[in-house]
Amino acid sequence: MLKEPRSGRLASWGNALLAGLVPPDDVAVAVVGEDAAHRVSGLPGEPAPVGLTLALGRLRTLGTTGLLVALPAPGHPLGLSGPPEFNARALDAGEAVVCHGAALGLVPEVREAGPAGDVHVDVVWHVLPVRPAPPADVPSLGEAERELAEALRDATAVLSRLDVAGSGPVAEAAIDAYRARAEAGREVLAPGYPPRAVRVLELAQRVGLLVEIAQENGHGGAMSASEMAARAEALRPVRRTARRAQVAAYNAVVEERERGKR
């Protein structure tokens, strides 16, 4: 959860491009990030994979007015609307981008090559048809913010009860990494997003950090299999809430624009 999903970068910066707030080259650099390259395959009218800049321009001509994020998990098709083939591919990847205004979606395929310590990551976004319907289980920003406040309390309580919070080198390293990223003044979302969306996304990432600490940092008092299962069960709704909030934040620009039309 600490790591920004690639679908979030593509949707966030793609929305800024569609709104005319950033130039195409800046978008490509921001979306690729630390990866080696991103290509888009299966784009209507393009027989071969193309670069991000060309792909986003073509999606605009195909009617795309915004990009939405989906972060599905088993039993939770968050942000998806079908059909089954697209949902299955998105679930396998754990993420996807859905085009608002065009019945298309993009699912990333991540390819790694090279020796340990010098791994190059290439990403191919596969374009597939989607069903033009409301995405599943995406809350409003207000709902997400309220749910996150409760989830943060729940996560902290679980960590404290299991004697995990703030203990051990893994927990300390995770917290230090989070603080370093925040202090670096990183751009959480691309230009054009409301401050509330930035706040919700940052809080969702913090909640996700606590879940990671609980799962990866020792076992505290939960040494038996049954106690480990109980911990996982207690944290499952917290993780789900954080994922829902992430999607709400990334989709805020499109959702707010659509509400303004009503």
Number of C-alpha atoms within 10 A of each C-alpha: 17 17 8 11 15 21 25 26 23 26 24 29 27 27 28 23 25 19 14 11 13 17 13 20 11 12 23 21 15 17 21 19 13 11 16 12 17 22 20 23 20 15 21 13 7 12 9 10 16 18 15 23 18 13 19 23 15 16 20 17 11 15 14 20 17 25 28 28 31 32 24 25 16 9 7 13 22 24 26 30 19 20 13 12 12 23 24 14 18 25 22 16 16 20 25 30 26 29 23 17 15 20 16 22 27 28 28 25 16 14 11 12 10 9 8 7 6 8 13 15 16 18 19 19 25 19 19 19 16 21 17 16 11 11 17 15 15 23 20 17 25 14 13 25 24 12 18 24 15 12 22 21 12 17 24 17 13 19 21 15 14 18 16 23 21 18 15 13 11 14 21 15 13 18 16 12 13 15 12 12 13 13 9 8 8 9 11 19 21 21 15 17 20 13 11 14 24 19 14 25 26 19 20 30 20 20 27 25 22 27 25 17 23 26 16 12 19 17 16 17 12 17 11 10 9 10 14 17 11 13 19 15 11 14 20 13 14 24 22 18 22 28 26 26 30 32 28 28 32 31 27 23 21 17 16 14 11 10 8 8 6 5
